[in-house]
């Protein structure tokens, strides 16, 4: 049978991806956060978050096909906690389905609404890895214009940790001339550790034509410098333009060194770096943080049983 909403995670078939096998689930299409550097806009477009019709029914269909206890990453291309989630609660309803079934859940988000769902996440086989790229709220409003400010994301991280939800952080991407100052990185990592994170994954900005054009336009003189750097030195790797290895090592070393000082596990993402110098965690995506609190099982019963279980209209979402 064909899967409807769960998809094997495959970031452009990149040979540099070290993620464990997992499925991606995006309750929304488009993304209202409109980050300038977003990689996913090449295929989801630049548009506000729109809820997927029939998502819960289709999710249950897929969970009946797949073995129990699969790993599902929420938010691999469209953030699962955009402002629209407050109205539609679609991501929360996916959690209401997956948590009782013992699905292993990894949430990747910039949205602070994730803290609202701490009650569900703390009961499930779940971990959260928010993205926090900088501490400067003013700069973040330019680079991540629709997303909550970093200060609010740190507060959400504290709430999740205090409620017993395992948390890591994506310090990703590190962008030359934008958020690469070593002292600022050190302060960011320290604040992340103080908020309760146990793990950091980091990566350099990889340029695609659409996101590089947005960065060039949105960042003024800095954007022009960035554009020239990637144009003049970048190397094509599976549809992305990478900086030379030594540049990437120089950009990421402050993150890794700060993580070591703060006692955090660390990893790099799609960089091709090997050894404990760059990777000492159980996974590169934070999935190793997921506890086993619920015994995995498949959905049972027909639509009537499921409608009762989910509270009526949830099945039609």
C-alpha positions in Angstrom: 0.0 0.0 0.0 1.1 3.6 -0.7 2.0 6.0 2.1 -0.1 9.2 2.1 1.6 11.6 4.5 4.7 9.9 6.0 7.7 10.0 3.8 11.2 8.4 4.2 13.5 11.3 5.0 15.9 11.9 2.2 17.6 15.4 2.0 18.2 15.5 -1.7 19.8 12.0 -1.6 22.8 13.6 0.0 25.8 11.3 0.6 26.7 13.6 3.5 23.5 13.0 5.5 24.2 10.9 8.6 20.6 10.9 10.0 19.2 7.5 11.1 16.4 6.2 9.0 13.2 8.0 9.8 10.0 9.3 8.3 9.2 13.0 7.9 5.7 14.4 8.6 4.7 18.0 7.8 1.2 18.9 9.0 1.4 22.2 7.0 2.5 23.1 3.5 4.3 26.4 3.0 5.9 28.1 6.0 4.9 31.4 7.5 8.3 31.9 9.1 9.8 32.8 5.7 13.4 32.4 6.8 15.7 33.9 4.2 18.1 30.9 4.2 15.3 28.3 4.0 16.3 25.3 1.9 12.8 23.9 1.5 11.4 26.8 -0.5 12.8 25.3 -3.7 9.9 22.8 -3.5 7.3 24.1 -1.0 7.5 27.7 -2.3 7.4 31.0 -0.3 3.9 31.1 1.1 2.1 31.1 4.4 1.5 27.8 6.3 -1.6 25.9 5.1 -3.0 22.9 6.9 -3.1 19.6 5.0 -6.7 18.4 4.6 -7.4 14.9 5.8 -4.1 14.7 7.6 -5.2 12.7 10.6 -7.1 10.1 8.6 -4.1 9.8 6.2 -1.6 9.5 9.2 -3.6 6.7 10.7 -3.7 5.0 7.3 0.1 5.1 7.2 0.6 4.0 10.8 -1.4 0.9 10.0 1.0 0.0 7.2 4.3 0.7 8.9 5.8 -1.3 11.8 5.1 0.1 15.3 7.7 2.3 16.9 8.9 4.1 13.8 10.9 7.3 14.1 8.9 10.3 12.8 10.5 13.8 12.4 7.9 16.6 12.6 9.0 19.7 10.6 11.6 18.6 8.1 10.4 21.1 5.5 7.5 23.1 6.9 7.6 24.2 10.5 5.0 22.3 12.6 4.3 25.3 14.9 3.6 28.3 12.7 1.2 31.0 14.0 -1.6 29.1 12.2 -1.2 26.2 14.6 -2.9 28.2 17.4 -6.0 28.2 15.3 -5.9 24.8 13.6 -4.1 22.7 16.4 -3.2 20.3 13.6 0.3 19.4 15.0 -1.2 18.8 18.4 -3.7 16.4 16.9 -0.9 14.5 15.2 0.7 14.2 18.7 -2.6 13.0 20.1 -2.5 10.2 17.5 1.1 9.2 17.7 1.9 9.5 21.5 -0.5 6.8 22.6 0.8 4.5 19.8 4.4 4.8 21.1 5.7 6.4 17.8 9.2 7.8 18.3 8.7 11.5 17.7 11.4 14.2 17.0 10.1 17.7 16.7 12.1 20.3 14.8 10.8 23.8 15.1 11.4 27.6 15.6 7.8 27.9 17.0 7.2 28.7 20.6 3.8 27.0 20.5 5.7 23.8 21.0 5.7 24.6 24.8 1.9 24.4 24.8 2.2 20.7 24.0 4.7 19.9 26.7 2.0 17.8 28.5 1.7 15.5 25.5 5.4 15.4 24.6 6.4 14.6 28.2 4.2 11.5 28.2 5.5 10.2 24.9 8.5 8.8 23.2 9.4 12.3 22.1 12.2 14.9 22.0 12.4 18.4 20.7 15.2 20.1 18.8 14.4 23.8 18.4 16.4 25.9 16.0 18.2 28.9 17.6 20.7 30.5 15.3 21.5 33.6 17.2 20.7 35.7 20.3 20.1 39.0 18.6 16.4 39.5 18.3 16.7 42.4 15.9 19.0 40.6 13.5 16.7 37.5 13.7 13.8 39.6 12.6 15.6 40.2 9.3 16.9 36.7 8.7 13.9 34.8 10.2 11.2 37.5 9.7 8.1 35.4 10.6 9.6 33.3 13.4 9.4 34.1 17.2 12.5 35.9 18.5 15.4 33.8 19.8 14.7 35.0 23.4 11.2 33.5 23.2 12.6 30.2 21.8 15.0 30.0 24.7 12.1 30.4 27.1 10.1 27.7 25.3 13.2 25.5 25.6 13.3 26.1 29.4 9.6 25.3 29.7 10.0 22.0 27.8 13.0 21.0 29.9 11.2 21.9 33.1 8.3 19.6 32.1 10.5 16.7 31.4 10.8 16.8 27.6 14.3 16.0 26.4 15.7 18.9 24.3 18.6 19.6 22.0 19.1 22.6 19.8 19.9 23.1 16.1 22.5 26.0 15.9 22.0 25.9 12.2 23.0 27.4 9.9 26.1 29.4 10.7 26.2 32.1 8.1 29.4 34.0 7.3 29.3 37.7 8.3 25.9 37.2 9.9 26.0 34.9 13.0 29.6 33.7 12.9 31.2 35.8 15.6 32.9 33.4 18.1 32.1 35.4 21.2 28.4 35.6 20.3 28.4 31.9 19.5 29.9 31.1 22.8 27.3 33.1 24.6 24.5 31.5 22.6 25.7 28.0 23.4 26.1 28.8 27.1 22.5 30.1 27.2 21.3 27.0 25.4 23.0 24.8 28.0 21.6 26.9 30.9 18.1 26.4 29.4 18.4 22.6 29.7 19.5 21.4 26.3 21.8 18.3 26.3 22.8 18.3 22.7 23.7 20.7 19.8 23.8 20.0 16.1 25.4 22.6 13.9 25.9 23.3 10.2 27.1 25.9 7.8 24.8 27.7 5.4 24.5 25.9 2.1 23.4 28.1 -0.7 20.7 27.4 -3.2 19.8 29.9 -6.0 16.6 31.0 -4.4 17.8 31.4 -0.8 21.0 33.0 -1.8 19.0 35.6 -3.8 16.9 36.3 -0.7 20.0 36.7 1.5 21.6 39.0 -1.0 18.5 41.2 -1.2 17.6 41.1 2.5 21.0 41.7 4.1 22.2 44.8 2.2 26.0 45.1 2.0 26.4 42.0 4.1 24.2 40.1 1.7 26.3 41.3 -1.2 29.5 40.0 0.5 27.8 36.7 1.2 26.7 36.4 -2.4 30.2 37.0 -3.7 31.8 34.6 -1.2 29.5 31.7 -2.3 29.8 32.7 -6.0 33.6 32.9 -6.0 34.5 30.0 -3.6 31.5 27.8 -3.4 31.5 24.2 -4.7 28.4 22.4 -6.0 27.3 19.4 -3.9 24.0 17.7 -4.7 22.2 21.0 -5.6 23.8 23.1 -2.9 26.8 25.4 -3.0 29.2 24.6 -0.2 32.0 26.7 1.1 35.5 25.1 1.0 36.1 22.6 3.8 38.6 24.8 5.7 36.2 27.7 5.8 33.4 25.4 7.0 35.7 24.0 9.7 36.6 27.6 10.8 32.9 28.6 11.0 31.8 25.5 13.0 34.7 25.1 15.4 33.5 27.8 17.8 30.2 26.0 18.2 31.8 22.7 18.9 34.3 24.1 21.3 31.6 26.0 23.2 29.5 22.8 23.4 32.5 20.9 24.9 33.0 23.6 27.5 29.4 23.5 28.4 29.2 19.7 28.6 26.9 19.3 25.7 26.9 16.5 23.2 27.5 17.8 19.7 27.3 16.8 16.0 27.6 18.4 12.6 25.0 18.1 9.8 25.8 17.2 6.2 29.3 18.5 6.4 31.3 15.3 5.7 33.3 15.9 9.0 34.3 12.7 10.8 35.7 11.8 14.2 35.0 12.8 17.8 36.3 16.3 17.0 33.0 16.9 15.2 30.6 14.3 16.4 30.3 12.7 19.9 26.5 12.2 20.1 24.3 9.2 19.7 22.8 10.8 16.5 23.2 13.9 14.4 19.5 14.9 14.6 18.9 14.4 18.3 16.7 11.3 17.9 19.0 9.5 20.5 17.4 11.8 23.1 14.0 10.1 22.7 13.0 8.0 25.7 10.9 4.9 25.6 7.9 5.7 27.7 5.1 4.1 25.7 5.2 0.6 24.3 4.8 0.9 20.5 1.7 -0.6 18.9 -0.3 -0.2 15.7 -3.7 1.6 15.5 -6.6 -0.8 15.9 -10.4 -0.5 15.2 -12.4 1.1 12.5 -13.1 4.7 11.8 -15.9 4.8 14.4 -13.6 3.5 17.2 -10.9 6.0 16.1 -13.4 8.9 16.0 -14.4 8.1 19.6 -10.8 7.8 20.7 -9.7 11.1 19.1 -12.8 13.1 20.1 -15.0 13.2 17.0 -13.9 15.8 14.5 -10.2 15.2 14.9 -10.4 12.3 12.4 -11.5 14.7 9.7 -8.6 17.2 10.1 
